[in-house]
């Protein structure tokens, strides 16, 4: 399967290259979402990103489920566009390759940025899982920092000995008619965790999103699954890991859904339920 997609291009020093997935990247970043709940761990992973300790909850936290750790990776970051030197720095990407540290992400035609969407959805997913007693670790704690780099994001999941690592993104296909979600996983696998565990996580995520009413991608992958050998966060993971492209931000219907609080809540509900189903299997 050969798929052509326009996700992002790295920034050139002093110049933001606008592609089908980075158009509107100059839109101002929204205010950061609320801090994670007390049962959530935030990991600051970039020199330019700030770290914060979540406030204590007034109510008793749910019991943590032993051994059940979920690492949630919100794609990109709000400060990436203003720090080209930092995010253009080459880092290991697995399979003997290197890639830029990070990218700016894409946006809707109306200017709603991917980094804001992924951060908001990730927070909702994390809150839902923490309420069920899972230990949740984030790769970034705000939407105003830079990075972390893709290799560091994988390292956070590895260091946490995560039972599941889920990276949340939105796509930016050049075709406005292209729509639907797809779930990427590392293929061919480079270690045992990238084999059956990651494939089961990918299938469970696909089935969960599809069962909650989301359509599978019409333009990349097959039946909502996309085996990839070029994604650093998946290549470098030693834990079960997938990357969810929630839909095409350049498709008007999906852009409208992603830009609304109700739409983001719908994505978060489906993703959280799929993670819980995988961990229960």
N, C-alpha and C positions, 0 to 999 in steps of 0.2 A: 504494500500500500504506500503510495506516494501522495503526500498531501502538501499543498502549497498554502501557506498562511502568512499573514503580515501581523506579527505580534508587536514587537518593538524593535527599535534600533538603539544602540548606545548613543549617548550624547557625545558630540565632538566638542572639544574644549571651546567654551564660549558660545556654542551654537547648538540649539536644540533642533534636531532633525525631525520634522513632522512626517510620520508615516501614517498608514491606514489605522495604526493602533496608537499613535501618539498625537493625533490631531487634537487640538483643544488643550494640549498639555500646559498652556500658559495660563489656564484658568486658576484663580486663587484657590488654595487648599481650604477645605471646610474646617470648622472647629473640630478638635479631636473628640472622639466619642468618649462616653463615660468610662472611667477606669474599671478594670476587671474586679470581680467580687473577691472576697477574702479567701475563697478556695482555689484561686487561680494564681499561678506563678507567671510573672512577666520577666522575660530575659532580655536585657539591653545588650545589643550585639554589635553596635557600630559606634566608633569614636564620636561621630557627629549626632548620634541619637541620644536623647535623654532617657534616664531610667527613673521609674517611680515605683514606690511600694504601695500596693493597693490598700485602701482604707479598710479598717476593721468593720465587719458587718454587725449591726445591732442584734441580729438574731443568730442563734447557734448554727454553724455550718453543718451540712449533711455529712454523714460518715464517709470517709474516703474509701473507695473500693480498693483493697490491697492489690498492688501490681498493675492497676489499670491507669496508665498514663497516656494522655493524648497531647500531642504537640500540634498546634494550629499555626499555620504560616500564612499571614495576610500578604498577598503579593505587593511588591513595590513599596514606596513610602512617599509621604508628602513633600519631603525636602530634597528628593533626588534631583529634580530638574535644576535646582540652584547650586548643585555641587557636582559639576561634570567631571572634575579630576578624580573625585572619590569614586564615583560609580563607573567610570571608564577603566579603572585599574583592573588589570587582568588577574583572574584567580583560577585555581583548578576547577575543571568542570567534569572530571571523570573521563574514562576511556582515552586517556592521554591527551585530552584537549584542554584549552583554557577559554574563558569567556569573560566579558566585562563583569565587574562586581555586581551590578544591578542595572535596571533600566527604569524609565519613567512610567511605563505602562501606557494604556490607551485611555480613551474617554468617549462619552457619547457625543453626538453632533451638537448637543446642547451644552457641552462643557463639563458634564459631571465626570470626574476622573475615576479611573479604575482603582487607584490606591485608596480613595475614600470608600468606595463600594466594598472592597475586600476587607478593609479594616472594620467597617460597620458590621458586615455579615459575620466576620470571625469573632467579634465580641459577643454577638448574639449566640453563636454556636457554643462558644466557651461558657457563657453564663448558663445555657441549658444543660450542658454536660456537667458543670460544677454542681448544679442543683441536684443532679442524680448521684453525686458522690465521686465522680471521676476527678483525678488530678489533671489539671489543664495547664500547659505551658505555652506561652506565646513567643514567637520569634521576634516580635516588636511590640513595644508597649504604648506607642502613640502613633499619630499620623502626621507628625511634623518633623520627624528625624530623617536620617539618611541611611540607606541600606536596611538591615545588614546585607553583606555580600551573600551570593548564592551558596558558596561553600560553607559559610558560617551558619546559614539557615539549616543546612543538612547536619552540620555538627551539633546543633542544639538538639535535634531529634535523637541523634546517636548518644549524646551525653546523658540525655534524660532516660535512656533505655525505653523509649516510647513503645507502647503497644500499637499505636497507630499515629502516623504523621499525615496530615491533610493540608495541602497548600491550596489556597482559595484565590482564584483569578477570574477575570472576565476577558473575553477575546475581542479582537478588533479586525475582523475580516474586511477586505476591501469591497466585498459584495454586500450591499445592504439587504439583499434577499436571503443571504445565508443566516441560519438561525439554529438554535438548539445547543445543549450542553454536551461536553464530552469529558471523559475521565482518562487522564494519561497515567501510565505506569512505565517503569524502566524495562526495556526489552531490547536485546536479550538480557536476561538477568546477570548481574555481576556477583551476586552472593545469594545465600539461601533466602534471606528476607525479601529479596527482590523477585523471588520465584513465586511459589504458590501463595504465601501470605499476602504479598502486594496484589497479586491477581485477584484473590478473594476479596480484598478490600476494594479494589476497583469495581468488581462486579456488584458487590453489595452497595457501593455508592451509586453506581449506575441504576440498579434496580430501585433504590430508595428514591432517587430524584424522579425517575420515570413513573414510579408508583404514586408520587405526589403531584403528578400532572405536568411535569416538565418534559418537553420534547427532546429527543436525542438529536445530535448535530446532523445537519444536512450537507456539511461541507468538509468535514475532517473526521477521520477515524471510521469505525464501522459499528453500528448498533450502540453508539454512545461510548465506545472504548477506543483508546488511541495509544498503541504501544510506541514508545519513544526512546531513542538512544541519545538524544541531544540535550536533555534537560538536566542541568547540574545538580539541582536539589534532589532529583530522583537517582541519578547515577551515583552520587556520593553517600546515599543513605544506606545504613546497615540495619534499618528498621522497616517494617511494612509501611510503604509510603505511596501516596497518589497525589496528583495535581488535578483539581477540578476547574475546568473552564466553564463558568456558569452559563455563558451565552455570548452572543455577539452584541457588543455595545453600539455597533453601527446599524443594527437592525432596529427600526423604530419601535416595534412592539416590545422587544426585550429591553431596549434602552429605557422605555417608560417604566417597565417593571423594576429594573435595577435602580432607577432614580427615586422610587417611592419607598417610604418606610414599610408599607405593607408588603411590597414586593420583596424587599430585603429580608423581612421576617419570614416570608414563605421559603426563600432559599435556605435560610438558617435552620428553620424547622426540619426541612428535608435532609440537610446535611448532618445535623446533629442526630437525627433518628437513624440514619444510615451508619454513622460511627458506632452508635450504641448497639445496633444490630450486629455489626461486625465483631465487636468486643464480646458479645454474648454467644457467638458461634463457636 
